[in-house]
Amino acid sequence: MQSTDAINNQTFMMDFFHNGLTTMFILIALVVGVSLPILFFPKISFSVTRKY
């Protein structure tokens, strides 16, 4: 994106970092959502895929 207008550049940067932060927060929430049950209930979470 090439623009000489300072307001357009500032808007682009704000949108870029807003989208980046939103993506990072969603990824962290997904990692936490997967990790917590495994950490708190290891026997139950591994017995789902194992017979013994």
RAQUIRA-V348280 format. One record per residue. RES is the residue in one small letter. SS is DSSP state (H for helix, E for strand, L for the rest). Layout:
{{RES,SS} {RES,SS}}
This chain:
{{m,L} {q,L} {s,L} {t,L} {d,L} {a,H} {i,H} {n,H} {n,H} {q,H} {t,H} {f,H} {m,H} {m,H} {d,H} {f,H} {f,H} {h,H} {n,H} {g,H} {l,H} {t,H} {t,H} {m,H} {f,H} {i,H} {l,H} {i,H} {a,H} {l,H} {v,H} {v,H} {g,H} {v,H} {s,H} {l,H} {p,H} {i,H} {l,H} {f,H} {f,L} {p,H} {k,H} {i,H} {s,H} {f,H} {s,H} {v,L} {t,L} {r,L} {k,L} {y,L}}
